[in-house]
Amino acid sequence: MDNAYVTTPFGRRAMSLGMLASQQLAETIEPGITRNKWKLFRAICEARPALGVTDRALTVLDALLTFYPSDEISEERGLIVFPSNAQLSIRARGMTAATLRRHLAVLVDAGLILRKDSANGKRYARRGRAGEVEEAFGFSLAPLLARATEIEALAAQAIADREHLRITRERLTICRRDIAKLIAAAVDEGVRGEWEQISLMFRAMIERLTRAPVIEHLVSALDEMSLLREEIVNQLETNTKTQEMNSNESQIDRHIQNSNPESTYELEPGFETKQGAKSADRIGRPSEPIAEGNEISNSAGDAGAGEGRTKRTKGPVGEGGALKSFPLGLVLQACPEISEYGPAGQIGNWRDLMVAAVVVRSMLGVSPSAYEAACVAMGPENAATVMACILERGGHINSAGGYLRDLTRRTANGEFAIGPMLMSLVRANSSVGRSVC
């Protein structure tokens, strides 16, 4: 084999342990292994930072490879190239002799080529009678063949890292654009929130990025900005849901009598009578006083039948009969947990309660269609009251949506009253309060 022995450099160049290690590695070439020299050279270019070589040194290596007689590097064809300095300089784009020597030393130190110097330092080949090369002195390409698998792995890793860097940069750019435009939209639309503080936080994240950040810094910045974008989107979605809820309330108000949330009637302490004797029997208080402002009239048909049915001119009317609207204070006494979901963490009127009910509906997984059906059947105030009760008894209800639909069906059939549910919760909260005291 051409590289089956240790050789030391000619002249004043010193031998090093690194050169010895490279020569030993060159002896470990697997039998029959071959590589296309230009594909291998491309892999070396990709892995250049990991191999510790410069672009000018790769220019010299490119020139050396042109002197190899075949495109396939193999041990059978020989691994020594022996160009003169003049020819090597021409193929290295006119590089000077001093520069050539410097970059050849870089290739040797990187373990990509080996020197096989003759006795006088000249590069040449000794041929036999048949013209075949018996012995050559110059530069050995054996390390390229011995390290081919390692070089290809380094190249693949370099390509993957570069792609990861590109994708991370793209995602960071998109995230920065999203945050900037979402903040601008929130400010233009007058959405409530600490947008000035969020803008300062966003600007601080951008200022921490350097002009040429490494992948670790980019990944960290992307994680921070992604969390900020998610927070901004959540705030905007909450605002959008609130607006949609207010729009839905306005639509329901056109079909239900006297659903004005600010009316003094809704805050009266008295209870309404329900439509029909069956409803009065369910409440169990047929002689309960009627709230002020409620007008009662007997229809002619009811009078003829002797039933004396009552008809409310105020309060929500459902498809299967009206439910009583209870005072807001009683509802909050029975269901104190609902206050935490109101605007600014408190409930001051029926509109605040209905806003909180929409938030709770989404939190408990109740579908919009189920809640809208409850509003139609019970009235928006009573539907919000039922949602407050479901929240208060959340630990005892497996499916809030199914429970609400069942109550809606029972309301339409005249089989449900809110009063007993509220009174039970009032007693439960009162007993808890006494036990704590």
C-alpha positions as CSV (number, residue, x, y, z in Angstrom):
1,M,0.0,0.0,0.0
2,D,1.2,3.6,-0.8
3,N,0.5,4.8,2.8
4,A,1.5,1.6,4.6
5,Y,4.3,3.3,6.5
6,V,5.0,6.5,8.6
7,T,6.7,9.3,6.7
8,T,8.0,12.5,8.1
9,P,8.0,15.9,6.3
10,F,10.9,17.2,4.3
11,G,13.2,20.1,5.4
12,R,12.5,22.3,8.4
13,R,8.9,21.2,8.8
14,A,8.5,19.4,12.1
15,M,6.7,16.2,12.7
16,S,3.7,16.4,15.1
17,L,1.5,13.9,16.9
18,G,-1.5,15.1,14.8
19,M,0.3,14.1,11.6
20,L,1.1,10.7,13.1
21,A,-2.6,10.3,14.1
22,S,-3.7,11.2,10.5
23,Q,-1.2,8.7,9.1
24,Q,-2.5,6.0,11.4
25,L,-6.1,6.8,10.4
26,A,-5.2,6.6,6.8
27,E,-4.2,3.0,7.4
28,T,-7.8,2.1,8.4
29,I,-9.4,2.4,5.0
30,E,-12.0,-0.3,4.5
31,P,-11.2,-2.6,1.6
32,G,-13.2,-1.8,-1.5
33,I,-14.4,1.6,-0.3
34,T,-14.8,4.3,-3.0
35,R,-16.2,7.8,-3.2
36,N,-16.9,10.3,-5.9
37,K,-14.3,13.0,-5.4
38,W,-16.6,15.9,-6.3
39,K,-19.5,14.7,-4.1
40,L,-17.0,14.2,-1.3
41,F,-15.6,17.7,-1.9
42,R,-19.1,19.2,-1.7
43,A,-19.6,17.4,1.6
44,I,-16.3,18.9,2.9
45,C,-17.5,22.4,1.8
46,E,-20.8,21.8,3.8
47,A,-18.9,20.6,6.9
48,R,-16.2,23.3,6.6
49,P,-16.8,25.0,10.0
50,A,-16.7,21.6,11.8
51,L,-13.5,20.6,10.0
52,G,-11.7,23.8,10.8
53,V,-10.6,24.8,7.3
54,T,-10.9,28.1,5.4
55,D,-12.5,28.7,2.0
56,R,-9.0,29.4,0.5
57,A,-7.8,26.1,1.8
58,L,-10.7,24.4,0.1
59,T,-9.7,26.2,-3.2
60,V,-6.3,24.4,-2.9
61,L,-8.0,21.1,-2.1
62,D,-10.2,21.6,-5.2
63,A,-7.1,22.1,-7.3
64,L,-5.4,19.0,-5.8
65,L,-8.5,16.9,-6.7
66,T,-8.3,17.9,-10.3
67,F,-5.0,16.1,-10.5
68,Y,-6.5,12.8,-9.5
69,P,-7.0,10.8,-12.7
70,S,-10.5,9.4,-11.9
71,D,-13.7,10.7,-10.5
72,E,-13.8,7.8,-8.1
73,I,-11.3,7.9,-5.3
74,S,-10.2,4.3,-4.4
75,E,-7.2,2.6,-3.0
76,E,-6.7,0.4,-6.1
77,R,-6.1,3.5,-8.3
78,G,-3.6,5.0,-5.9
79,L,-4.1,7.9,-3.5
80,I,-1.1,10.2,-4.3
81,V,-1.2,13.3,-6.4
82,F,2.1,15.0,-7.3
83,P,1.6,18.3,-9.1
84,S,4.3,20.8,-9.3
85,N,3.9,24.2,-7.5
86,A,3.6,25.9,-10.9
87,Q,0.7,23.7,-12.1
88,L,-1.0,23.7,-8.7
89,S,-0.9,27.5,-8.6
90,I,-2.5,27.7,-12.1
91,R,-5.4,25.4,-11.0
92,A,-5.7,27.3,-7.7
93,R,-6.7,30.5,-9.5
94,G,-3.2,31.9,-9.7
95,M,-2.4,31.6,-5.9
96,T,1.2,32.5,-5.0
97,A,3.6,29.9,-3.8
98,A,3.7,31.3,-0.3
99,T,0.0,31.3,0.0
100,L,-0.2,27.8,-1.4
101,R,2.2,26.5,1.2
102,R,0.2,28.1,4.0
103,H,-3.1,26.6,2.9
104,L,-1.6,23.2,2.2
105,A,-0.4,23.3,5.9
106,V,-4.0,24.0,6.9
107,L,-5.3,21.0,5.0
108,V,-2.6,18.8,6.6
109,D,-3.4,20.1,10.1
110,A,-7.1,19.5,9.5
111,G,-6.3,15.8,8.7
112,L,-7.7,16.0,5.1
113,I,-4.5,15.3,3.2
114,L,-1.0,13.8,4.1
115,R,2.4,14.7,2.9
116,K,4.5,11.9,1.4
117,D,7.8,13.7,0.7
118,S,10.6,12.3,-1.3
119,A,14.3,12.4,-0.2
120,N,14.8,15.8,-1.8
121,G,11.3,17.2,-1.3
122,K,10.3,17.0,-4.9
123,R,7.0,15.6,-6.1
124,Y,7.1,12.9,-8.7
125,A,6.1,9.3,-9.5
126,R,8.3,6.3,-10.3
127,R,6.9,4.1,-13.0
128,G,7.5,0.5,-14.0
129,R,8.3,-0.9,-17.4
130,A,4.6,-1.2,-18.2
131,G,4.0,2.5,-17.3
132,E,2.2,1.9,-14.1
133,V,3.0,4.0,-11.1
134,E,5.1,2.0,-8.7
135,E,5.8,4.7,-6.2
136,A,4.7,8.4,-5.9
137,F,5.7,11.3,-3.8
138,G,3.4,14.3,-3.2
139,F,0.1,14.6,-1.3
140,S,-1.9,11.6,-0.2
141,L,-5.8,11.7,-0.4
142,A,-6.0,8.7,1.9
143,P,-7.5,10.7,4.9
144,L,-10.4,11.8,2.6
145,L,-11.3,8.2,1.9
146,A,-10.7,7.0,5.5
147,R,-12.9,9.9,6.9
148,A,-15.6,9.8,4.2
149,T,-18.4,8.5,6.5
150,E,-17.5,11.1,9.2
151,I,-17.3,13.9,6.6
152,E,-20.7,13.0,5.2
153,A,-22.3,12.9,8.6
154,L,-20.8,16.3,9.5
155,A,-22.2,17.7,6.2
156,A,-25.7,16.3,6.9
157,Q,-25.6,17.8,10.4
158,A,-24.5,21.2,9.0
159,I,-27.3,21.1,6.4
160,A,-29.9,20.2,9.1
161,D,-28.6,23.0,11.4
162,R,-28.8,25.5,8.6
163,E,-32.3,24.5,7.7
164,H,-33.3,24.7,11.4
165,L,-31.8,28.2,11.6
166,R,-33.7,29.3,8.5
167,I,-37.1,27.9,9.7
168,T,-36.6,29.5,13.2
169,R,-35.8,32.9,11.6
170,E,-38.9,32.7,9.4
171,R,-41.1,31.8,12.4
172,L,-39.6,34.6,14.5
173,T,-40.2,37.1,11.7
174,I,-43.9,36.0,11.3
175,C,-44.3,36.1,15.1
176,R,-42.9,39.6,15.3
177,R,-45.2,40.8,12.5
178,D,-48.2,39.2,14.2
179,I,-47.6,40.8,17.6
180,A,-47.0,44.2,16.1
181,K,-50.1,44.2,14.0
182,L,-52.3,42.6,16.7
183,I,-51.2,45.3,19.2
184,A,-51.9,48.0,16.6
185,A,-55.4,46.5,15.9
186,A,-56.2,46.4,19.6
187,V,-55.2,50.0,20.1
188,D,-57.2,51.1,17.0
189,E,-60.3,49.3,18.0
190,G,-60.1,50.5,21.6
191,V,-59.9,47.1,23.2
192,R,-59.3,47.2,27.0
193,G,-55.9,46.0,28.1
194,E,-52.4,47.0,29.2
195,W,-51.3,47.6,25.6
196,E,-48.6,50.1,26.4
197,Q,-47.0,47.7,28.8
198,I,-47.2,44.9,26.3
199,S,-45.6,47.1,23.6
200,L,-42.7,47.9,26.0
201,M,-42.3,44.2,26.7
202,F,-42.3,43.4,23.0
203,R,-39.7,46.1,22.3
204,A,-37.4,44.7,25.0
205,M,-37.6,41.3,23.4
206,I,-36.5,42.7,20.0
207,E,-33.7,44.7,21.5
208,R,-32.2,41.6,23.1
209,L,-31.6,40.1,19.7
210,T,-28.2,40.7,18.2
211,R,-27.4,41.3,14.6
212,A,-26.2,37.7,14.1
213,P,-27.8,35.6,16.8
214,V,-27.0,32.0,17.3
215,I,-29.7,29.4,17.0
216,E,-30.1,29.0,20.8
217,H,-30.9,32.8,21.2
218,L,-33.3,32.6,18.3
219,V,-35.2,29.6,19.8
220,S,-35.4,31.3,23.2
221,A,-36.7,34.6,21.6
222,L,-39.3,32.6,19.5
223,D,-40.6,30.9,22.7
224,E,-41.0,34.2,24.5
225,M,-42.7,35.9,21.6
226,S,-45.0,32.9,21.0
227,L,-46.2,33.1,24.6
228,L,-46.8,36.9,24.2
229,R,-48.7,36.4,20.9
230,E,-50.8,33.7,22.6
231,E,-51.7,36.1,25.4
232,I,-52.6,38.9,23.0
233,V,-54.8,36.6,21.0
234,N,-56.6,35.3,24.1
235,Q,-57.4,38.9,25.2
236,L,-58.7,39.8,21.7
237,E,-60.8,36.6,21.6
238,T,-62.3,37.3,25.0
239,N,-63.2,40.8,23.8
240,T,-64.8,39.4,20.6
241,K,-66.8,36.8,22.6
242,T,-68.1,39.6,24.8
243,Q,-69.2,41.6,21.8
244,E,-70.9,38.6,20.2
245,M,-72.7,37.9,23.5
246,N,-74.0,41.5,23.7
247,S,-75.2,41.2,20.1
248,N,-77.0,37.9,20.9
249,E,-78.6,39.5,23.9
250,S,-79.9,42.4,21.7
251,Q,-81.4,39.8,19.2
252,I,-83.1,37.8,22.0
253,D,-84.5,41.0,23.6
254,R,-86.5,41.7,20.4
255,H,-88.4,38.4,21.0
256,I,-88.9,38.4,24.8
257,Q,-91.0,40.9,26.7
258,N,-89.4,43.2,29.3
259,S,-85.9,41.9,29.3
260,N,-84.4,45.3,30.1
261,P,-81.5,44.4,32.5
262,E,-81.5,47.8,34.1
263,S,-85.2,47.8,35.0
264,T,-86.1,48.3,38.7
265,Y,-88.7,45.5,38.3
266,E,-85.9,42.9,38.2
267,L,-84.5,44.1,41.5
268,E,-87.8,44.0,43.4
269,P,-87.9,41.5,46.3
270,G,-91.3,40.0,45.5
271,F,-91.8,36.8,43.3
272,E,-93.9,36.6,40.2
273,T,-96.7,34.0,39.9
274,K,-96.2,31.5,37.1
275,Q,-98.6,31.0,34.2
276,G,-101.2,28.3,35.0
277,A,-102.2,26.4,38.0
278,K,-99.6,23.7,37.4
279,S,-96.8,26.2,37.7
280,A,-98.3,27.6,41.0
281,D,-98.4,24.0,42.4
282,R,-94.8,23.4,41.4
283,I,-93.6,26.5,43.4
284,G,-95.8,25.4,46.3
285,R,-96.6,29.0,47.2
286,P,-99.8,29.9,45.2
287,S,-100.6,32.7,47.6
288,E,-97.2,34.4,47.2
289,P,-97.5,38.2,46.8
290,I,-97.0,39.5,43.3
291,A,-94.0,41.8,42.6
292,E,-94.9,45.5,42.1
293,G,-95.3,46.5,38.5
294,N,-96.7,43.2,37.4
295,E,-100.1,43.4,35.9
296,I,-102.6,40.5,36.0
297,S,-105.5,40.0,33.6
298,N,-107.9,37.1,33.2
299,S,-108.5,36.1,29.7
300,A,-112.1,35.4,28.6
301,G,-111.3,31.9,27.7
302,D,-109.8,31.2,31.1
303,A,-112.7,32.8,32.9
304,G,-115.1,30.6,31.0
305,A,-113.2,27.6,32.0
306,G,-113.1,28.7,35.6
307,E,-109.4,28.4,35.9
308,G,-108.5,32.0,36.5
309,R,-105.2,31.8,34.7
310,T,-102.8,34.8,35.0
311,K,-100.8,36.4,32.3
312,R,-97.6,38.5,32.9
313,T,-97.0,41.6,30.9
314,K,-93.5,41.8,32.3
315,G,-90.7,39.2,32.6
316,P,-89.4,36.5,30.3
317,V,-91.8,34.2,28.6
318,G,-90.7,30.7,27.5
319,E,-92.2,28.4,25.0
320,G,-93.7,26.1,27.7
321,G,-94.6,28.9,30.2
322,A,-92.8,31.5,32.1
323,L,-90.3,31.0,34.9
324,K,-90.2,33.5,37.8
325,S,-87.4,36.1,37.7
326,F,-85.8,36.2,41.2
327,P,-84.1,39.2,42.7
328,L,-80.4,39.6,41.7
329,G,-79.4,39.8,45.3
330,L,-80.9,36.4,46.1
331,V,-79.2,34.9,43.0
332,L,-75.8,36.3,44.2
333,Q,-76.4,35.1,47.7
334,A,-77.2,31.6,46.5
335,C,-74.3,31.6,43.9
336,P,-71.4,33.7,45.1
337,E,-68.8,32.0,42.8
338,I,-70.3,33.6,39.7
339,S,-69.1,37.1,40.8
340,E,-65.5,36.2,40.0
341,Y,-66.4,35.9,36.3
342,G,-68.1,39.2,36.0
343,P,-66.5,42.3,34.5
344,A,-63.7,43.5,36.8
345,G,-64.4,40.6,39.1
346,Q,-67.8,41.7,40.3
347,I,-71.5,41.7,39.3
348,G,-73.6,44.9,39.8
349,N,-76.6,44.3,37.5
350,W,-78.2,41.7,35.4
351,R,-76.1,42.5,32.3
352,D,-73.0,41.7,34.3
353,L,-74.5,38.4,35.4
354,M,-75.3,37.5,31.8
355,V,-71.7,38.4,30.7
356,A,-70.4,36.2,33.5
357,A,-72.7,33.4,32.4
358,V,-71.3,33.4,28.9
359,V,-67.8,33.1,30.3
360,V,-68.8,30.2,32.6
361,R,-70.7,28.5,29.7
362,S,-67.5,28.4,27.7
363,M,-65.4,27.3,30.7
364,L,-67.8,24.4,31.5
365,G,-68.0,23.2,27.9
366,V,-71.7,24.2,27.3
367,S,-72.3,24.6,23.6
368,P,-73.7,28.0,22.4
369,S,-76.7,26.3,20.9
370,A,-77.6,24.8,24.3
371,Y,-77.3,28.1,26.1
372,E,-79.3,29.9,23.4
373,A,-82.1,27.3,23.7
374,A,-82.1,27.9,27.5
375,C,-82.4,31.7,26.9
376,V,-85.4,31.2,24.6
377,A,-87.1,28.8,27.0
378,M,-86.3,30.5,30.3
379,G,-85.4,34.0,29.4
380,P,-81.9,35.4,29.4
381,E,-81.9,36.4,33.1
382,N,-83.1,33.0,34.2
383,A,-80.7,31.2,31.9
384,A,-77.9,33.2,33.5
385,T,-79.2,32.3,36.9
386,V,-79.2,28.6,36.0
387,M,-75.6,28.8,34.8
388,A,-74.7,30.4,38.1
389,C,-76.3,27.5,39.9
390,I,-74.6,24.9,37.7
391,L,-71.3,26.6,38.5
392,E,-72.0,26.5,42.2
393,R,-72.8,22.8,42.0
394,G,-70.1,22.0,39.5
395,G,-68.6,19.2,41.6
396,H,-71.9,17.3,41.5
397,I,-72.7,17.6,37.8
398,N,-70.9,15.4,35.3
399,S,-72.0,17.2,32.1
400,A,-73.0,20.8,32.4
401,G,-74.2,20.9,28.8
402,G,-76.4,17.8,29.1
403,Y,-77.8,19.1,32.5
404,L,-78.7,22.5,31.0
405,R,-80.5,20.8,28.0
406,D,-82.5,18.7,30.4
407,L,-83.6,21.7,32.4
408,T,-84.5,23.5,29.1
409,R,-86.6,20.5,28.1
410,R,-88.3,20.4,31.5
411,T,-89.0,24.1,31.4
412,A,-90.6,23.8,28.0
413,N,-92.8,21.0,29.4
414,G,-93.7,23.1,32.5
415,E,-91.8,20.7,34.9
416,F,-89.0,22.9,36.2
417,A,-88.8,25.8,38.7
418,I,-85.7,27.8,39.7
419,G,-87.0,28.7,43.2
420,P,-86.2,25.3,45.0
421,M,-82.8,25.2,43.4
422,L,-81.9,28.8,44.6
423,M,-83.4,28.1,48.1
424,S,-81.3,24.9,48.4
425,L,-78.1,26.8,47.5
426,V,-78.9,29.6,49.9
427,R,-79.4,27.2,52.8
428,A,-76.2,25.3,51.8
429,N,-74.1,28.5,51.7
430,S,-75.7,29.7,55.0
431,S,-74.8,26.4,56.7
432,V,-71.2,26.6,55.3
433,G,-70.9,30.2,56.6
434,R,-72.1,29.1,60.1
435,S,-69.6,26.2,60.2
436,V,-66.7,28.4,59.2
437,C,-67.7,30.9,61.9
